[in-house]
Amino acid sequence: MPDVAFATSGSTGPPVTWLRTEEQLHTEAALVREAVLGSARFGRVVSYAPPEHLYGRLYSRELPRVEGVPVTGLWDQPLTLPPLDDGVPTLLVCLPATWQLLARHLPALARHGRVTALHSTGPTTPAAHEVTGHLAGTGFRAFELLGSTETGAVAHRPVAGGKHDALPWTLLPDVDVPHDVALPPGAATGGDPTGGAGTARRLRVTSPRLARRDGTEAPPDEWELPDLVAPVGPRTFHHLGRASRLIKVNGLRCDLARVEELARARCPGVDLVCVPVGDPVRGEHYEMFYAGRPADPADLRRMLGRLPSGLPAPRAVRRVARIPRSATGKVLTAELTAARPPAEEPEHV
C-alpha cells in the first residue's frame, strides 16, 4: 500500500512533502486514543479539521476507524454547531478558531455532559480556557496535542481554565528524547518554568512515527522541533515558545523573518518589523509596524499586495515614528508595542 503524503505549507521555504505509512497513521490514532483520551467511549466524531492535513486525517479519518463510529465533517462549515441535543458521547476535533463557536453555546455543552474536545495546529485560545473553565464539573473534557507534520503528535496535556500555561506537557509513550539532550528531573515550580536553572532547550525527539521526506529511503533517526522547552521530569516539560520566528495562524506556518524579507523587497526604504501577538480566535498572529512612507497603513498594505506561498497577511498594520532598536540593532519589541498606535482595519484571514 503506498505511503500517504502530507505537505508543509511552503510559508517557511519551499513546500516539502512528508510521507507516512498507513501503519504509522493507525498507530498514532490508536496511541492518542489510549494515552490521551482514555477509556471513555464515543458514539461519533465531529471534526473541524480538514482531512488533507495530518491532524485532520488522523482524527477525522483514522480515529473514527479505530472507534468504529461515524464522522460529521464540518471543516467546510466552521460556524456550524455540532449536534448536542441527543446526548451521544461525542469527540470534537477542534482548530484554534473552533473555541469561539463553542463559547457561544456553553449551556448546550453543559446539558450534553459527554463531550470531549481535542485541540491542535496552534496554541489554545482564551476562548478555550473560558469554555473549559465554565464547563468544569459537567463531564466536558479537553486535551491539547503538540507536534508537527514531520513528527506527528509528540506530547499532550489537558486544556484547563485558570493557569493553563502552568500545566506541563507529557511525551507520548513511544516518543523519546535523545540521551545527549535527555530531559533531566528538574525543579520547575511556580511562575518560573525553568526553575531558575536556565534549562531551556530545543525539543529534539525520536519516534517510530517520524515521517519520511519524499525522495529519501527512510525517516530520519531524530527530529528537532522549533519549540523551546524547560524540563520538569524525565518525560515532562514546560513549553516556553519557539526558538525561531515561526508562528502558526490557524495551523498555517508563518515565518516572520520571511514576511519581513518579502515586505522590504516590495516596499524599499520602509523600515518595518513583524511582531507576534496572541489572537483570541487563531491562537497566535502577527502585526506589522513600520516607519516612513506611506503615511497611511492602508497604503502600505496595498503596496504589499497578496503575500506569496499562502503566507497570512498581518492582523494589523501600524505606523510609528521609528522602530526602536538596541545598540546592536535588535528590535526593542516591548518599547515598540508599549503604546500601540491606531491600526489600519485588521484583515480577516
N, C-alpha and C positions, 0 to 999 in steps of 0.2 A: 504494500500500500504506500503511495507517495507521501512524502512529508508535507505538512501544512505550512504555508508561507504567511508570515506577518511582516509588514514593512514599517520601519520607523518613518516619521512624518517628513523627514528631509529638512526640517527647520533648523537643525544644528549642523548641517552639512548635507552632502548628497544622500538621498534616501538609501537605506540599507535593508535588504531582505533577510530575515532570520527564519530558519526552518525548524519545525518541531515535529516529532513523530506523534502518531495517534496515541501511542502508549504514554508518552510524556504528558499529553493533554489529559488523558483519562486519569493518570496517576495524580496530577495536580488537583483536578476537581475532587477526586476521592479523598486526597490528603486534607484539603481545606475543609471538606465536609466533616471529616472525623476530628481534626485537630482544632478547628476554629468554631465551626457551627455546632458541634456536639451531638448529643443523642436525639434532639428534637426532630420529629418527622414533619415533612412538608407535603401539602396537598397540591401545591402549584408553585411555579416560579414566575414572577413578574419582573421583566428586565427593561431598564432604560439604557443599557449598554449595547451598542451595535455589534453583531457577531463577527464582522470582518476584522475587528481588533481583538488582541489576545484576551483581554479581560472579558469582553463580551462573548467571545467564543467559548471560553471556559465556563462561564456561569449562565449564559443564555442557551448553550447547546450541551456541553459535556456534563455539567452538574445535573440538569434535568434528566439526562440519560441514566446517570448513576442512580438518581432517585426514582426513576420511572414515573415522572409526573409531567403534566402539560406545562407549556410556556405561553405566557402572554407577553408579546414583544411590543414595547412602547417606545423604542428608540426613535421612531419617526413621529411620535406623538408625546413629546416631553412634558406637556402640560396636562396630560390625561391622568386622572386619579386611578390608582389600582383598585380592583374590586375589594371592598371592605365590608360588605353587608351580609356575607354568608358565613363568616366565622371559619373558613377553610384555612388551616395553617399555611402561611404564605412567606416565601423568601422574596424580598425586594433587592434587585441588583441595581445599586444606585451610582449615579455620577455626582460630582460636587453640586451641580445645579438642581438635582432632584430634591434636595432637602428643603428648599424654599416652598416647593409644592406640598411636601409632607407637613411643613409647619402651618399651613393654612387649613389642615384637616386633622388637628390633634384629637378632637372628640371622637371622630370615626375610628382613628387608630387605637384610642384607649378602649373603646367599646369592643373592638375586634379581639384584642387580648392575645393573639397568637401570630404576631408579625415579627420577622427577623430581617434586618437590613444589612447588606454587605456593601462596603464603600471602598472605592479605589480610583485610580487615574489622577489623583491630586489631593492636596490637603483637605481635611474636613473643614467645613464652614461654620460660622456662628449659628446658622440655622440648624445644622446637625446637632450641635450641643444643646440648642434650645429644645429640639424635638426630644432628644434622649432625656434631658432634664425633666421636661413636663410629663413624660410617659414613664418615669421611674415607678416601679411597683405595679404596672399594668400588664406585664408579660411581654412588653416590647423589648427586643434586644437588637444591638447593632455592633458590627465588627468592622475593622479597618485593615486593609492589606497594603503592604509596602513591597514594591518590586519594579520590574521594568520589562520591556519587550524581550531583552536579552536574557533575563534571568527567570522570568515568571515571578510568582509571589515568593518573597524570602522571609517575611516576618508579619506578625499580626498583633493586634491589641483591641480591646473593647473601645467603642465610641461612647463617651460619657459626657454629661453636663459638668459644669464646675471646672475644676482644674484638670482639664483633659490633657494638656501638654505635660503634666507631671506623670502620666501613666507611661511605663516603659514598654518597649516593643520586645516580643519574644520571637526568636528564629523558629521557622517551621522545622519539623522533626528531621527532614532529610537535607537541611541546609547547614553548612558548617563554615567557620571562619578559618582560613589557613593558619597553621601553627605559628608562623612568624609574625602574625598580627592578631593572634588569638585574643578575644575579649577577656581580660583577667577579671577576677572578682574586684569590684570597685566600691567606692564609698559615696556613690551619688545619692545625695539627700537634699531635701528642702528645695530652695529656689535655685541652687547651683547644680545643674545636671552633670557637670564634670566632677563634682565632689571637691572642687578646688584643686584638683590634681593636674589639670591641663591635659586630660587624656583623650581629647577629641582626635578622631582619625577617620580616614575614608573607610567606607564599608566594602570590604572585599570578601567574596563568598565562593564556596564550591557547592555544587548540587548536581544530582543526576538529571535535573531538568533544564540545565543551561542549553540555550538554543545553538544551532549550528548556522554559521553565516553562509549564505548562498555562495557557492563556488569553493567551499572548503569541504574536507572529507569528514571532519569530526568537530564536535563542540570544543570550546576552549576548556582548559583544566580548571580555570577560575575566572571570575569576572569582578571588576571593581566598579561599583556604582558611584555616582557623583554625590552621594549622601555623606555628610559628616555626622558621626555618632560618638557618644560617650558611653563607655561600658558601665553596666550595673552589675552584671554577673557573667558567668561563662557563656550564657546564651541569651542575655537580655541587654538592652541598651536604650539610651535616650537619643532621639533624633534631633540634631542641632541645626539642620538646614543643609544646603548643598554647597560643596566646595567650589563648583563652577558658578557661572551666572545663568545657569539653566533654570527655568521655571516651567510649570505646566499650567496652561489655561484651558480648563475643562478637558484635561488629558492630552492636549496638543503641546508638544515640547517647543519651547521658545528660548533661544539663546540670545540674551540681551546684548551681548557683545556683537553678535551678528547683525541684530537690528540696528545698533548704532553705526556699524560699518556701512550698511546699506543706506541709512539715512544721511550720513555725512557725504556719501558719494552723490546723492541726489540733491543735497542742499549745501553746496560748497560755501565755506565761510561762516556757517552757522555752528556755534558751539552748543552741543547737546549731549544729554545723558539719559539713559533709561533707568528707572528706579523700580524695583519690585515692590508690590503692595499687596496686602491681603484684600480679598474680594468676597463679599457676603454670598455671592452666587457661585462663582467659579473656583473659590478656594484661594487662588492667587492670580495676580495680573501684573501689569506694569503701567507706569505713567512716564511720559516724556517731558523733560524740562529742557528749555533752550534759551539762549541769549543771542541777541542781534536781530537782524531782519529775517522774516517779515514781522511786522508789528502785531498781526492778528494770528493767534494759534490756528484758526481755521484755515488760513492761507498756507501755513506750514503743512498741515495735514494734506491739503490738496497737492502740494509740492511732492510729498512723499508718494502719493498715489497708492495703489494696492501693493503691499509688500509681497515679494515672491515666495514660492515654496510653502504656501499655506501659513506663513507667519501671521499671527494675530496682530491687528492694529492696536496701538496704545489705548488704554481705557480713557485716558485724558491727555491733552497736550497743554503745557503751562509755560508761559513766557516769564522769564526772570531777568533781573538786571545783569546778573553774571552767574556763572557756575562756580561755586566756591570750591577751592582746591587747597590741599596742603602744600608744603614747600617741595614735596617730591611729586606733586601733580595728582595725588589721589583725591578723588571727589569726596567732599565732606557731606555725606548724604544727610546726616542729622541736621546740619545747618541748612541744607537745601530745602528740606521738607518741613522745617520747623514752622514756617509761615507760608503755607501754600497759597500762591496767587490764584485768582479765578481761572477756571479752565474752559477751554472750548468744549462744547457739549460732548460727553463721552459717547463713543460709538458702541453699539451692541454687537457682540461677536459671539 
